[in-house]
């Protein structure tokens, strides 16, 4: 496996798309939930992130390397970048110290996002066409 073939501008570009859309939308959902306390916002917050990650990873893997090593490196890499950029923004946006992001509860809640990246890679799998079989006469 050559890591250089995975960490491309396209890889970082799709992560940027993922994060730049995800962060403001979840900020809006969390803000609305804290103001209104309506359960629909709690539901939306729990559903939006994995579905958005699934969509972006599917779009990314349609033209990316089609093997398990690329999927795992992408899933782990994107999740690490998620945590790093979220840790950078958690202080200015929410007013919490960056260490609150690295608790077991937060890390445990993000396993579904890692799975969504892997499922997006599997869904975009390019199957090789099988040659037609000849019927015996």
N, C-alpha and C positions, 0 to 999 in steps of 0.2 A: 504494500500500500504506500503510495506516495502522497504525503500530506499536502504537498504543494498543489496537487491537482484538486484538492478539496477546498482549501482556503483561497478562493479566488475573489475577484471584485464582485462577481455575481453572488457569491455566498454572503459577503458582507452587505451587499445591496439588498438582498432579500431579508436579511436580519434587520437592516435599517428600516425597511418598509414595515416589517413586523412590529418593531418597537415603537416607531413614530406614530403608528395608528393605534397600537394597543395602549400605550401609556395615557394619552389624553382621554380615550374612551373609558378606560377603567377608572380614571380619576373622576370623570363625570358620573359614572355609575355609583362609585363609592360616595361621592358628595351627595347625590340625590338620595341614596339610602340613608345617610346620616341625617339628612334634613327631614325626609318624609317618613322614614321607618316602614316603608311599604315592602312586603316580601317580594314583590315582582323585581325590585332592584337587586335584592340578594340573589334571586334566581338568575337574573340577567348577568350579574357579575360572575357567577359560577359557571355559566354556560358560554358566555362570550369568549373568554380567554382560550379554552381548548378548541373551540370551533374556529376561531380566527387563526390560531397556530396551525391547525389541521389544514385549513385552506392555503395558507402561505407556504407551508412545507410541501403540500401537494403540487402547487405551482412551481416551486423551486425544483423538486425532484423530477419533474417531467423532462427537464433537459440537463440533469446532473448525472453524476456517476451512479450507476444502478447496482450497487453492492452493499452488503451489510456494514462494511467498515465505513463507507461514506455516510450511511444513515446514522450510525452510532456517533461518529465524530461530529456530524452536524447537530444531532440532538444534544450531546453533551456541550458542544461549543456554544450553541445558541442559548442553552440554559445558563451556562456560566456568564455569558455576556448579559443575559437578562438580569442576573443577580448583581453584576458589577454596575451596570447603568442604573438599576433601581436603587442600589446603595448610594450612588452619587446623587440621585434626585430625591431620595426620601427626606433628607434634611431640609432643603429649601422648599419642597412642595408640601410635605406633611408636618414638618417640624420635629420629627423623631430622629434619634441618633441612628447612624447606619448599622450599628450592631443589632438593632431590633429586627433587621431583615434576616439575619443568620441565626434564627432559632429553629429548633426541631419542628415546631408546628408549621412554620412557613415553608421550610424545605420539604416536609412531608406532604403539604398541600399541593406542591408543584410536580409531583410524580406524574399526574395526569397530563401535564403539558409536555413532558418528555415522551410519554406514550403517544401523544397526538402527533409529534414530529415523526416518530417511527412509523405510525400508521399512515401518515401522509406520504412517506417514502414508499411504503408497501403498496398503497393505492395507486401511486404513479408508476409502479413497476412496468417495465416494457417487456412483455413476453415475446420470446422469439417465435416466429411462425413455424409450425411443424409442417413438414412436407406431407402432401396427401398420400394416404396409403393406397396401395394397389390391391384391387380385389382379385382373389384367386378365381380362376375360371373353372 
